[in-house]
Amino acid sequence: MNTSDAFAAHSSADSVSHTNKAVVIGSGFGGLAIALRLLSDGWNVELLERHGDLGGRARVFHLDGVAFDAGPTVITAPFLFEELFERFGEKFDQHVTLLPVEPFYRMDYSDGSYFDYKSTTDEIMAEIERLAPGTSKRYNDFLTATEKMYQRGFVDLAEQPFTKVTDMLKVLPDLVRLRADKSLYSFVSRFLTTNACGARSPYLPCWSVDTHFVLPHCMA
Ligand SMILES: Cc1cc2nc3c(=O)[nH]c(=O)nc-3n(C[C@H](O)[C@H](O)[C@H](O)COP(=O)(O)OP(=O)(O)OC[C@H]3O[C@@H](n4cnc5c(N)ncnc54)[C@H](O)[C@@H]3O)c2cc1C
């Protein structure tokens, strides 16, 4: 599949000569994003995908007549999509309508109980309180800690290239300070250690951390 064909009508890079050729392998979010960036910078891009359709883990596939979303349900950084559309002089919201999802997730446990992961801090704390009375205030400490990670890991560094060992060495003090050696699960367990919100929910590190602050690390 040649993305030049698909996007030629919208490309703002028509004036740039397409002498440089790039081959992008894989059409997940990552491959599509880099292909679009290269294309808008004037490269001649070929996108290779082993599946019959685009999207990778973010695609919809059909099995026995049932449609499955293979991966993402919650878009936490829509500005990343908006930027790709803007590169072609297009508006994201004129092509895609994002709908609010409430709750984001429901965690069903084998004993019949459940945890609804909702969109506001107050609602999440109410859910924690419902399952583990008296523990929800720890969630604020958790948010404070993850905000520091978000600031350094996403706001400051997300667009920095890490192509050399020295690039990584420069951020080593931050990684040590933010305890990047710890698994997400052990980090979250420091704040939410009850059965209801810790050991019982192996997915908690993901859905608690991702929406608020450190999605890229958790979903990678
Ligand atoms: C169950 C689930 C839920 C998720 N929920 C969310 C969410 O709510 N929000 C969110 O932001 N993220 C979520 N994610 C994560 C998100 O889906 C992924 O991070 C993202 O889709 C990964 O994109 P990618 O381009 O890195 O890789 P992929 O999507 O894996 O794309 C890789 C592509 O490369 C192709 N490929 C590999 N090797 C070759 C080859 N040799 N030749 C040709 N093609 C090849 C594959 O077929 C695939 O299409 C979720 C993931 C899963 C699995």
Ligand as a Chemical Component Dictionary entry (heavy atoms), coordinates in Angstrom:
data_LIG
# 
_chem_comp.id                   LIG 
_chem_comp.type                 NON-POLYMER 
_chem_comp.pdbx_formal_charge   0 
_chem_comp.three_letter_code    LIG 
# 
loop_
_chem_comp_atom.comp_id 
_chem_comp_atom.atom_id 
_chem_comp_atom.alt_atom_id 
_chem_comp_atom.type_symbol 
_chem_comp_atom.charge 
_chem_comp_atom.model_Cartn_x 
_chem_comp_atom.model_Cartn_y 
_chem_comp_atom.model_Cartn_z 
_chem_comp_atom.pdbx_ordinal 
LIG C1  C1  C 0 -6.393 -4.874 24.638 1  
LIG C2  C2  C 0 -5.667 -3.569 24.382 2  
LIG C3  C3  C 0 -6.215 -2.389 24.865 3  
LIG C4  C4  C 0 -5.563 -1.171 24.627 4  
LIG N1  N1  N 0 -6.165 -0.023 25.063 5  
LIG C5  C5  C 0 -5.624 1.177  24.750 6  
LIG C6  C6  C 0 -6.308 2.387  25.048 7  
LIG O1  O1  O 0 -7.391 2.374  25.598 8  
LIG N2  N2  N 0 -5.720 3.567  24.715 9  
LIG C7  C7  C 0 -4.509 3.596  24.070 10 
LIG O2  O2  O 0 -4.031 4.696  23.752 11 
LIG N3  N3  N 0 -3.837 2.467  23.777 12 
LIG C8  C8  C 0 -4.375 1.265  24.086 13 
LIG N4  N4  N 0 -3.723 0.097  23.750 14 
LIG C9  C9  C 0 -2.402 0.206  23.170 15 
LIG C10 C10 C 0 -2.439 0.541  21.705 16 
LIG O3  O3  O 0 -3.395 -0.244 21.045 17 
LIG C11 C11 C 0 -1.049 0.239  21.174 18 
LIG O4  O4  O 0 -0.053 0.877  21.953 19 
LIG C12 C12 C 0 -0.871 0.726  19.758 20 
LIG O5  O5  O 0 -1.964 0.349  18.963 21 
LIG C13 C13 C 0 0.431  0.126  19.262 22 
LIG O6  O6  O 0 0.716  0.648  17.991 23 
LIG P1  P1  P 0 2.044  0.243  17.275 24 
LIG O7  O7  O 0 2.040  0.930  15.946 25 
LIG O8  O8  O 0 3.211  0.491  18.154 26 
LIG O9  O9  O 0 2.020  -1.335 17.120 27 
LIG P2  P2  P 0 0.928  -2.319 16.463 28 
LIG O10 O10 O 0 -0.437 -1.767 16.553 29 
LIG O11 O11 O 0 1.188  -3.658 17.058 30 
LIG O12 O12 O 0 1.311  -2.329 14.937 31 
LIG C14 C14 C 0 2.327  -3.110 14.405 32 
LIG C15 C15 C 0 1.907  -3.471 12.999 33 
LIG O13 O13 O 0 3.030  -3.991 12.330 34 
LIG C16 C16 C 0 2.601  -5.088 11.539 35 
LIG N5  N5  N 0 3.797  -5.887 11.296 36 
LIG C17 C17 C 0 4.615  -6.431 12.221 37 
LIG N6  N6  N 0 5.628  -7.066 11.619 38 
LIG C18 C18 C 0 5.439  -6.885 10.290 39 
LIG C19 C19 C 0 6.181  -7.308 9.145  40 
LIG N7  N7  N 0 7.306  -8.017 9.237  41 
LIG N8  N8  N 0 5.713  -6.971 7.933  42 
LIG C20 C20 C 0 4.566  -6.238 7.798  43 
LIG N9  N9  N 0 3.835  -5.809 8.861  44 
LIG C21 C21 C 0 4.276  -6.140 10.083 45 
LIG C22 C22 C 0 1.552  -5.768 12.388 46 
LIG O14 O14 O 0 0.701  -6.590 11.630 47 
LIG C23 C23 C 0 0.821  -4.549 12.949 48 
LIG O15 O15 O 0 -0.234 -4.131 12.105 49 
LIG C24 C24 C 0 -4.329 -1.133 23.954 50 
LIG C25 C25 C 0 -3.758 -2.330 23.477 51 
LIG C26 C26 C 0 -4.422 -3.532 23.679 52 
LIG C27 C27 C 0 -3.801 -4.817 23.106 53 
# 
loop_
_chem_comp_bond.comp_id 
_chem_comp_bond.atom_id_1 
_chem_comp_bond.atom_id_2 
_chem_comp_bond.value_order 
_chem_comp_bond.pdbx_ordinal 
LIG C1  C2  SING 1  
LIG C2  C3  SING 2  
LIG C2  C26 DOUB 3  
LIG C3  C4  DOUB 4  
LIG C4  N1  SING 5  
LIG C4  C24 SING 6  
LIG N1  C5  DOUB 7  
LIG C5  C6  SING 8  
LIG C5  C8  SING 9  
LIG C6  O1  DOUB 10 
LIG C6  N2  SING 11 
LIG N2  C7  SING 12 
LIG C7  O2  DOUB 13 
LIG C7  N3  SING 14 
LIG N3  C8  DOUB 15 
LIG C8  N4  SING 16 
LIG N4  C9  SING 17 
LIG N4  C24 SING 18 
LIG C9  C10 SING 19 
LIG C10 O3  SING 20 
LIG C10 C11 SING 21 
LIG C11 O4  SING 22 
LIG C11 C12 SING 23 
LIG C12 O5  SING 24 
LIG C12 C13 SING 25 
LIG C13 O6  SING 26 
LIG O6  P1  SING 27 
LIG P1  O7  DOUB 28 
LIG P1  O8  SING 29 
LIG P1  O9  SING 30 
LIG O9  P2  SING 31 
LIG P2  O10 DOUB 32 
LIG P2  O11 SING 33 
LIG P2  O12 SING 34 
LIG O12 C14 SING 35 
LIG C14 C15 SING 36 
LIG C15 O13 SING 37 
LIG C15 C23 SING 38 
LIG O13 C16 SING 39 
LIG C16 N5  SING 40 
LIG C16 C22 SING 41 
LIG N5  C17 SING 42 
LIG N5  C21 SING 43 
LIG C17 N6  DOUB 44 
LIG N6  C18 SING 45 
LIG C18 C19 SING 46 
LIG C18 C21 DOUB 47 
LIG C19 N7  SING 48 
LIG C19 N8  DOUB 49 
LIG N8  C20 SING 50 
LIG C20 N9  DOUB 51 
LIG N9  C21 SING 52 
LIG C22 O14 SING 53 
LIG C22 C23 SING 54 
LIG C23 O15 SING 55 
LIG C24 C25 DOUB 56 
LIG C25 C26 SING 57 
LIG C26 C27 SING 58 
# 
